[in-house]
Amino acid sequence: MKTSETKSLPKKNGSGRVVFLDGQGELPMLEVSTPWSTAEIYLHGAHVTRFRKIDETPLLFMSQCSRFNEGQPIRGGIPVVFPWFGMREGLGQHGFARVKTWDLKEFVPAPDGSVSIRFRLPDCPEASGIPPFLAEYVVTVSAALELKLSVTNESKDESLSFENCLHSYFEVGDVTAIAIHGLKSVKYLDKVANFASKTETSDAIRIASEVDRIYLDTAGAVEIVDPRLSRKIRIEKHGSVSTVVWNPWITRAQQMPDFGNDEYQRMICIETGNVASNQISLPPGETSTLRVKLSSSPLS
Ligand code: BG6
């Protein structure tokens, strides 16, 4: 529940605007409006929880059971997974970036009506075991949603090894009716089959059971064709060679306390990053940038 409007900053130019609110759990949130769309972004995790084009169903799925607590991840939207993906012995799943309150550095309403917001991951104790780095995340809201995660290795002599992943949850009409295109002939690790190595044979992947796959060495765009919502979602990327496809299906959905038992039916995660054997090893002083553009169009 939004509780109060705390601050509204005037637009500098263009017609996009940003309003500061108390979001759910009283966590600080930004509400962004542009001529084409609205979005909501929490400082907790620099987490985009909502992107909606005017007169369209929201692009991103959000669980009705999500927690909104400091120290716990939000379920839905776009968790920022960094500096590791999956489990790390004793350190939890998917890194610490998604449960930290990011610093808001700047927001820029551009003359064309779009709005960009730049966040920086603050220093935190969990980062003490790895070389010093600077992580920044820029979210640009327009007719599309553009995301840019940059990591700079600030060490003078050590390489920085990490995984990154923008773990987008998409809203779909019926997960069993969608087709996922763009991964044919790509090798993947099948987490549901004990990380067996397989090759995708289908140009139109269908979901009819639990799916948890890490597609490797793939730089191409992915599309979700959703006949129930009569739309196509396009996921374009740069600086990423892994794509993860995840739907928990019935049993896992029931096991997750922050996810509704039936919610698997109207979501699919297509996650963009560099994980597993595609992890990044960044030399001292260099910057690695992951860019993702999410857009949608009506099915013709
Ligand atoms: C996916 C993983 O990226 O995230 C799955 O491939 C995992 O194995 C899912 O279950 C959700 O993870 P979490 O930590 O947000 O529950």
Residues whose N, C-alpha, C, O or C-beta is under 5 A from the ligand:
A	BS01	BG6	Q93 H94 D212 V244 W246
